[in-house]
Every structure is written in C-alpha cells, then in structure tokens.
C-alpha cells in the first residue's frame, strides 16, 4: 500500500523547506520530497537548486510593496529560526543601493524610497561623497546617490537556512524523502505522487520545485515562467584584503539602465575554506528549457563573456580587488511575467504550486513557505497576503 500523508511538499529548496517547517507547526502527517545537493555537478543527472551557495543579499528596501512586505515578515523570523535550530545563517552587515539620481517616478530607486516611506522603513539617503567616506571599498562616480539600510539587512547563507528549516521540520514530525518526484496525479479524491520508484498519497500537494517545476510531470500544464542562466564571479580575499573589504555592506548598483544592475556580497567563507567576495548581474539572455541544458549549465563555470564583464565592472568599482584570484560559477533565476511569485492551485483544490523567485526571493523564502503552507491548510490566500497578485499563469 502507498504511504499516506495529509500533505506532501515537492521540492526541498528554500521555499519547500520553509513550507514544511510551517506546516509542521500546525499539523501532523507532512512529507517533504526532494534530493540533496549533488556532490559532483558535472556528472549529476538529476535536478539542481539555486540555494547551493553561501551568500544571498537580504533587505527590505524594494520598489514592489509585495516583495518589501514578504522580506519584512521573513526577516522578522530569522533570529527565531536561528535560535530554535542552533544554525546561524544571517549576517547583519547592512545593504546599500546605489545608482543615478532618479529622473522620474518610474525609476526603481524612487519607487523603493516611496515604499520605504509609506511602510516606515528607515533608509538613509547618501550622496556619492558620503558613500565614499563611509564605504571606502568603493570608488563611486560623482553622479551616484545611495540608499543605505543599516539594520535587519545584509546577507544570509542559503545552504544554512535550508538546513535550519529542514532540521526544525523534522523535529516537528515531517518525513523527509530523499528522492526526485516524477509524477503527480489525482486519483480517488487523493493526490498520488511518484518519487524514487515509490508511490505516496496525500490530501493536498504543494509543488515548490523552483526552475525545475516545468521539467517533469509534476504539473498538469507548464507555467508561464523563464528559467534564465546567470553567471556569478568570485574574488578570493586574503587577510590583507579583508582589512579593506571585511566591513562592506551588501550592495546593489544600478547603471544608467536599471536592468544592468550588479549585486555584490561581502566576503564570506566557503566550504573550500577560502573567503570570497561574490558579485553577479542580470543582463544575460536566453532560457533553459530542457533537462540536458540545465545539467550542462550547472556543470559549467558560467558564461565566459559575462565573467569578463563582471570582473571589469568590479575592478572599476572596487580598485583594491586588482590582482585578486577570480573564479566563476553558474546559477539559474526563475522569472514570471508579473515579476511576482506564483502561489496558487493548479486546476483543482488539491495541487498547488509555489515558485517564481524572480531573482529576489531568497531573503523572503520563509514567508513564501508560510504562504505555501497556508495554501494547503486553508485552501487559498487573502489580500493581506497579496493572494490575487500571485495567481499562477499557464502556457
């Protein structure tokens, strides 16, 4: 007989693990299905996740009230999760947004400042000179202005956050199944999930499979969602360089075109024992649509042209990085047409989907997980949770 659960979550990444933790606080009979991080990316034939890293920017300053709200709610629970799990993942280094003076109400920095003002978020506006005096790591152009969020902002360790979520979910009675879900179908008033050659049944299922949501038979129809390749660059930082870069904030820099922004993480120690300053951008084109494309991309060092561009921009902005060893890696970002996540049911009230990070969801993943849990428990989301703005769209 297939094992029976009340709820099954497919996907053990940042959203799925968070949903499992939140469900475990309310009900019994919860299963979380998803594989762990592969040891060898190049030879791995299964799925991947984008939380395989040590640093993601976290901040509340955002031009979209939905994302600003979700970030605030999630950040408010960081210390609670850390204390309960005894796993540390949040570094409160602050976050700096910098870019040209906003020219219109449509500019990102203007809209974000308005959202901050309306929500009571304290953000300090800085001139280029003030930023230069405070953040000596950077060489900002004179026309740049900044918005600095000094508290409850900085960066999180996504691997550690997922470990914390899963540890607390297990403590709450969640069954964690290390397998890849290959099919989901409704049968006899229940949902049957096939994973690792086994069949599991549940009253309701949440698919939180990230960029891989469209790549298997876990959804009846593919979502309107792009899986876009992104390249990240690492500068190796030694003790001498740490004296310069060790106190820098997480930083997001806009150029004349907002879509050409660069994000920068302060130095963080990685599993190889070395410390790296990481940066990435958001201008690469193309979509990943087939499993073999995902496998080839995750097994690569990213796009060499984008690597060279990011290194050049980093050296122009942070001249003290000159001479530091560099490396690069591949990442994937999921984009929806609305720029907002998907959180809703798929055709019936038994299978729901939670995905669509839009390159900004890591910091808010605990709140997104709470919303996924609420979908299963309550059958929908209200307007306090922006439910109508996250309706999944299908091809």
Secondary structure as GFF3:
##gff-version 3
##sequence-region A 1 395
A	DSSP	beta_strand	3	10	.	.	.	ID=ss1
A	DSSP	alpha_helix	14	24	.	.	.	ID=ss2
A	DSSP	beta_strand	30	33	.	.	.	ID=ss3
A	DSSP	beta_strand	56	58	.	.	.	ID=ss4
A	DSSP	alpha_helix	65	75	.	.	.	ID=ss5
A	DSSP	alpha_helix	78	85	.	.	.	ID=ss6
A	DSSP	beta_strand	90	91	.	.	.	ID=ss7
A	DSSP	beta_strand	95	100	.	.	.	ID=ss8
A	DSSP	alpha_helix	108	119	.	.	.	ID=ss9
A	DSSP	beta_strand	124	126	.	.	.	ID=ss10
A	DSSP	alpha_helix	128	134	.	.	.	ID=ss11
A	DSSP	beta_strand	144	149	.	.	.	ID=ss12
A	DSSP	beta_strand	154	156	.	.	.	ID=ss13
A	DSSP	alpha_helix	158	171	.	.	.	ID=ss14
A	DSSP	beta_strand	175	177	.	.	.	ID=ss15
A	DSSP	beta_strand	181	187	.	.	.	ID=ss16
A	DSSP	beta_strand	190	195	.	.	.	ID=ss17
A	DSSP	beta_strand	198	207	.	.	.	ID=ss18
A	DSSP	three_ten_helix	210	212	.	.	.	ID=ss19
A	DSSP	beta_strand	225	236	.	.	.	ID=ss20
A	DSSP	alpha_helix	239	245	.	.	.	ID=ss21
A	DSSP	beta_strand	250	253	.	.	.	ID=ss22
A	DSSP	three_ten_helix	258	260	.	.	.	ID=ss23
A	DSSP	beta_strand	262	269	.	.	.	ID=ss24
A	DSSP	beta_strand	275	281	.	.	.	ID=ss25
A	DSSP	alpha_helix	291	298	.	.	.	ID=ss26
A	DSSP	alpha_helix	304	317	.	.	.	ID=ss27
A	DSSP	three_ten_helix	319	321	.	.	.	ID=ss28
A	DSSP	beta_strand	326	336	.	.	.	ID=ss29
A	DSSP	beta_strand	342	345	.	.	.	ID=ss30
A	DSSP	beta_strand	351	355	.	.	.	ID=ss31
A	DSSP	three_ten_helix	362	364	.	.	.	ID=ss32
A	DSSP	alpha_helix	365	378	.	.	.	ID=ss33
A	DSSP	three_ten_helix	383	385	.	.	.	ID=ss34
A	DSSP	three_ten_helix	387	390	.	.	.	ID=ss35
###
